[in-house]
């Protein structure tokens, strides 16, 4: 009789190929192990130069958002008109989960069903994400928080424009500060590029431990992408195993 975990892996299409042979081969050959990977820290941004001019209104908005508690932050996001995305939204999709979670998963933006229901990652992509979480012993809402780079749906489910991501950045930054996660998972290239503040491919970012403001960050594929590209589920499983191993090391370090 198959275990519940085996059934979940089958739902993801992860069986029977989930053996991390390459990593095992490196260990047997005496090569570097994933546990030895050091965080890849993006270059520090240049400090802003002092100015005699008054700060623009946008800075006032940002500093105000970065001081908010959860209730104020939700209210601010719900009524936000800082970028054109608010014009066609049904509602802002703020985020969902444990507000003191160790795990923070960040996607790019809500789709049509998320816009209708007000919750990130629902529908087929959401079910796949839930199965991915279950495969490494996690569950939505239990020590897991899920958010997006932007809180309003981009028309036609296109990628968020830089100006839109910039307008929403204070919301995500404040969510991260309030949650204080131990590990962040960037779901897809859009999330990775915005969180790491550099343009790079998923292929170049996967399999490494990055740093976001002192928080370890791992990059993997977006569930919606995996629904269209089934062979890459194998790579996503490797990323999930890497994330689970990383969290194990972080927890052991705290003891």
Secondary structure, DSSP 8 states (H G I E B T S, - for coil): ---HHHHHHHHHT-TTT---HHHHHHHHTT---GGG---B-----------SS---HHHHHHHHHTT--HHHHHHHHHT--SSGGGGS-SS----EE-TT-SEEEEES---HHHHHHT-SS-HHHHHHHHHHHHHTT-BTTBSEEEEES-SS--GGG----HHHHHHHHHHHHHHHHHH--SEEEEESHHHHHHHHTS---HHHHTTS-EEETTEEEEEE--HHHHHH-GGGHHHHHHHHHHHHHHHHHHHHHH-
